[in-house]
Amino acid sequence: MKTVSTYVPDLGVHDKNLEKLSSELHSFHSYPGRFAPEIPREIISSYSKPYDVILDNFCGVGTSLIQAVLQKRNAIGVDSHPLACLIAKVKSSPIEPAFLKKECFRILDILTELIIMLRKDNYELVTRSYHLPNFPNKEEWFHPFVLKELTVVYSIIKKVEEQDIKNFLLVCFSSILREVCNPTHYKFIADNMVPRKSQYCDVLNVFAKKLIKMIDTNENFYRVRPKDISSEVFCEDSRNLFMLKDSSIDLALTSPPYLNQLDYMKMHRLSFYWLEIPLDYSNEIGARAKRGRKKCVSDYYDDMKTCMREVYRVLKDDSYYVMIVGDCTKLNNKSIHIYQELVKIAQQVGFKFKGKVKKNQDGFFFRNHDKSNCEWIIFLQK
Ligand SMILES: C[S@@+](CC[C@H](N)C(=O)[O-])C[C@H]1O[C@@H](n2cnc3c(N)ncnc32)[C@H](O)[C@@H]1O
């Protein structure tokens, strides 16, 4: 095991095929604030051994889980974001390829027949036979024909009985929403965003292309994935890791939500609306939407402390908790030094602070190099 004082993460390419596979898996669905996969890869290889149990208590879309599985470690992820958990599950648990292909092509055949018929019929059949989704401003976000084609695709996916196949199709469906919606000024979807103009897009074509790519990637992952390794995702609030026993984890690593930077749920609201997931961000730590609250900073620290206590409880003695945290953030023009405060909190919880490595926004690492706009990798030991 490397000691923190000599630790310089090696972010170079190790195995070209595995890195290509990992990048294809990570392109299943976009997600903000994702790990660069090299970071968990390096931490896992340096601070754990094969068959260990690795926990990411803010796992997002499962970047660290995939890196753990590829290195023969058992992976456990926890996140309170239902869509992120669905994506993480689909990415980290490949389906038997022949079965997946058969089911997906069956669905694609049904969709092709239906949508060609709809186009001929000027979409009259949709109006008669399907319920359009019910969410605010849907006509602004989607061209009328796109809305109808999406409605048909979603209705067919909803009828799929085999849950793993359905989840796979749902992730594919959710992943194309941003591509087929009316164009906006930015790539992400913020509160004040209104699409610029209505634009038709061939939903079936985009969906089929994406699905075929995902099927290929699933097959490649299925073939290389060690068969005696497990990967589990819990869609839960990390402030209470009730599903994990005391002293059961060999290494925890995570990139927690930063204070007031992002709204993980609200940013995905088009997917939440379509997939009929309630948009409840009350448990989202650090959500930007909560920045107006008087106690938003102290709430953030309290929540992070509760999470760290839980990680401390579930880690084995002497095991590491490695976190990527931002240096500082601004609130009402005041700088808030997040990283220093989180280290203090970790020590209050009982962790020994073993060291830190600085990372700038481009992903390169500096030791003893002072640069603003940076993030830190902090190493804590139980
Ligand atoms: C920086 S992102 C993690 C991204 C992840 N490393 C990846 O590569 O996908 C922080 C995550 O914290 C999650 N989160 C926020 N509050 C939470 C809570 N109370 N319990 C569990 N997860 C939470 C968000 O949903 C988000 O996915």
The ligand as an SDF file (V2000), in Angstrom:
LIG
                    3D

 27 29  0  0  0  0  0  0  0  0999 V2000
  -20.0590   14.9740   -7.0300 C   0  0  0  0  0  0  0  0  0  0  0  0
  -21.5010   13.9780   -7.2330 S   0  0  0  0  0  0  0  0  0  0  0  0
  -20.8250   12.3680   -7.2870 C   0  0  0  0  0  0  0  0  0  0  0  0
  -20.5120   11.9540   -8.6920 C   0  0  0  0  0  0  0  0  0  0  0  0
  -19.8370   10.5850   -8.7670 C   0  0  0  0  0  0  0  0  0  0  0  0
  -18.5130   10.6230   -8.1950 N   0  0  0  0  0  0  0  0  0  0  0  0
  -19.7730   10.1030  -10.2060 C   0  0  0  0  0  0  0  0  0  0  0  0
  -18.6740    9.9430  -10.7570 O   0  0  0  0  0  0  0  0  0  0  0  0
  -20.8430    9.9220  -10.8120 O   0  0  0  0  0  0  0  0  0  0  0  0
  -22.2560   14.0600   -5.6490 C   0  0  0  0  0  0  0  0  0  0  0  0
  -23.4530   13.1410   -5.4690 C   0  0  0  0  0  0  0  0  0  0  0  0
  -23.9590   13.3080   -4.1510 O   0  0  0  0  0  0  0  0  0  0  0  0
  -25.3250   12.9370   -4.2020 C   0  0  0  0  0  0  0  0  0  0  0  0
  -26.0010   13.3230   -2.9640 N   0  0  0  0  0  0  0  0  0  0  0  0
  -26.3630   14.5630   -2.5290 C   0  0  0  0  0  0  0  0  0  0  0  0
  -26.9710   14.4870   -1.3300 N   0  0  0  0  0  0  0  0  0  0  0  0
  -27.0050   13.1680   -0.9750 C   0  0  0  0  0  0  0  0  0  0  0  0
  -27.4760   12.4400    0.1500 C   0  0  0  0  0  0  0  0  0  0  0  0
  -28.0820   13.0560    1.1700 N   0  0  0  0  0  0  0  0  0  0  0  0
  -27.3390   11.1000    0.1660 N   0  0  0  0  0  0  0  0  0  0  0  0
  -26.7540   10.4470   -0.8680 C   0  0  0  0  0  0  0  0  0  0  0  0
  -26.2880   11.0730   -1.9710 N   0  0  0  0  0  0  0  0  0  0  0  0
  -26.3920   12.4150   -2.0270 C   0  0  0  0  0  0  0  0  0  0  0  0
  -25.8310   13.6310   -5.4600 C   0  0  0  0  0  0  0  0  0  0  0  0
  -27.0180   13.0190   -5.9230 O   0  0  0  0  0  0  0  0  0  0  0  0
  -24.6390   13.4120   -6.4040 C   0  0  0  0  0  0  0  0  0  0  0  0
  -24.8320   12.2880   -7.2110 O   0  0  0  0  0  0  0  0  0  0  0  0
  1  2  1  0
  2  3  1  0
  2 10  1  0
  3  4  1  0
  4  5  1  0
  5  6  1  0
  5  7  1  0
  7  8  2  0
  7  9  1  0
 10 11  1  0
 11 12  1  0
 11 26  1  0
 12 13  1  0
 13 14  1  0
 13 24  1  0
 14 15  1  0
 14 23  1  0
 15 16  2  0
 16 17  1  0
 17 18  1  0
 17 23  2  0
 18 19  1  0
 18 20  2  0
 20 21  1  0
 21 22  2  0
 22 23  1  0
 24 25  1  0
 24 26  1  0
 26 27  1  0
M  CHG  2   2   1   9  -1
M  END
$$$$
